[in-house]
Amino acid sequence: MKTILDKQQLHLTILRLAHQLLENQLNLNDVAFIGIQPRGVKVGSRLMECIRQLCPNEKLQYGILDITFYRDDVRDELHVANKTDIPFSIEGKKVILIDDVLYTGRTIRAALDAIQDFGRPQKVELCVLVDRRFNRELPIQPDYYGKAIDSIISQKVKVEWDKEEVVLY
């Protein structure tokens, strides 16, 4: 077990991501932030807290997206869906998908499929806390990432919110 981000580093990384997201947005009214269920919602909530503190007068559009039935890698067992809550239109907006760890890219592919049910965004960007760079199965790369790591397939990266750290097992 190796700590990739300790509590202080995790807070700084999320704050830095919030600043980077704000730097690239001309108008937050045209942006929809969407956390991917289940683990991207925790990252998304933290990012939204930071952005609200940085821009207290802005109305942020933040939703959560369940991709359970869009996945291509879980077919043999029954899965319980999580909640999807996108109470606004994404039509013509910049959508920023938020997840914790980018690994094979299959979760993001499923999210791209799922988001089409809510309209046609003008652009989709990806924000992840950790990018596992060399394990991609699909040609998907993040636009924003907190930490890029090199790991082997047998290793696991876990964001442990109760301890507020990111660990490599």
N, C-alpha and C positions, 0 to 999 in steps of 0.2 A: 504494500500500500504506500502510495506517495501523494502528498498534498500538492495539488497544482495551484490552487488559489486558497489562501487562508481567509479568515473573516474580513480583515482590512482590505486585502487585495480584491476580494469579491465585491465589496462595496465600491471601491475605486473603479473597478472594471465596469460595473453597471452605470456608474456616474459618467464615465468616459463614453460609453455607448450612447447614453442619453444625449450628451453633447454632440457626438457625431451625427446622430439622427437629426437633431435640431439644425446643425450646420447645413445639411443638405435639403432642407425643406423651406421653400419660399413662402408657403402659406399652409398652416396646419389645418385649415378648413378643408383642404383637398387631400388630406392624408387619413388613411384608416389603418390603425395599428391592430393586428390580430394575433393573439397568442394561440399556439397550437396545443390542444389538449393531449395529455394531461400536464406534462412538465414545462411546456413553453408558457403556460399561463402564469406560473410562478415568476419566471423571468420577465414576462410582459407586465405583470403587476408592479414589480420593482421598478422597471423602466418608466412606467406611467407615473409612479410616485415621484421619481426624479424629475421628469419632464414637467409635471404639475408644479413642482417647487421652482423650477427654472422659468416657467411661463405661467404664472398663476392666473392670468386673465384670459388664457386661451381655452377654448372648449375642445377637448380631445375626444376623438372617436376611437374607442377601444372595444374590441369584441373578442370572443373566444370561439374557436373552431374545433369540432370533433371530426377526426378523419377515419374513424374506425371502419366504416363501410367503403372506404376508398382505397384501403391498403391492398397491395397485391401479394403480400408475403404472409398473411394469416388467413388461411382458408379452411383448415380442418376442424377448428373448434368454435364454439359459440362465444361471441364477444359481447360484452355489455357496453353500450355506447355511453359516452360522456355527453355533457351538455354543449350545445352550440348556442351562442348568444351573440348575434350580430344585428343590433337594433337600428341599423342605418344602412343606407344604400352605398355600395362600393362602385357603382356605375361611374366610369370616367375618373375615378380617384386613384391616387397612388396608394397601394396596399403594401404595408410592411409586415411580413410574416415573422413571428418571433418564436424561437425554440431554444431549448437548453443546449443540446449537443447535436452537431451535424456529423453524421457517421456515414452511412451508405448513400444517403440522399433519397431513400424510398419514402420516408415520412414527408419530405418536402414535395415530392412528386404527387403524393396522395393529397396534400394540402392544396396544391395547384389545381388538381381536378375538383376538389370539394368547393373551392372558392368560386369556381365558375357557376355554381348553382345560385350564387348571390348577385350575379351581374358580371359585366365585363370591365375590369379595372383598366385604367389608362397605363399603369405600370405596376409590376410586383417586384419588391425587393425582399431580401432575406437578412435577418439579424439573428445571430446565434451567440450564445455565451462562449461555447467551446467549439472549435473547428478541428475535427480529427482529419487532418489533411489527406492522408494517403490510404484511405479505406473506402473511397467512393465507388459505388456500383453504377451510378448515373452521373451525367455531366452537370452537376449542380454545385455552385460555389456561393458562399455568403457575400453579401455586399458590405456587411458589418459583422465583425466578430470580436469577442473580448480577448480570447486566448487561442492561439493555434498550437496544436501539439502533434507530435509524431508518436504513434502507438502501433502496436501489433494487434492483429485480429483477436487474439486470446485475451487482451486486456479490456477492461470496462472503465468508462468514465462516468462518474456519478456526481451529480450536484446534490449535496446533502444540506437541505435548507434548515433542518433542525440544528445542525452544527455550524451552518453558514460557511461551508467550504466546498471546494471541488476536489475530488479524489480520483486517482488512477489506481485501479486494482489489477 
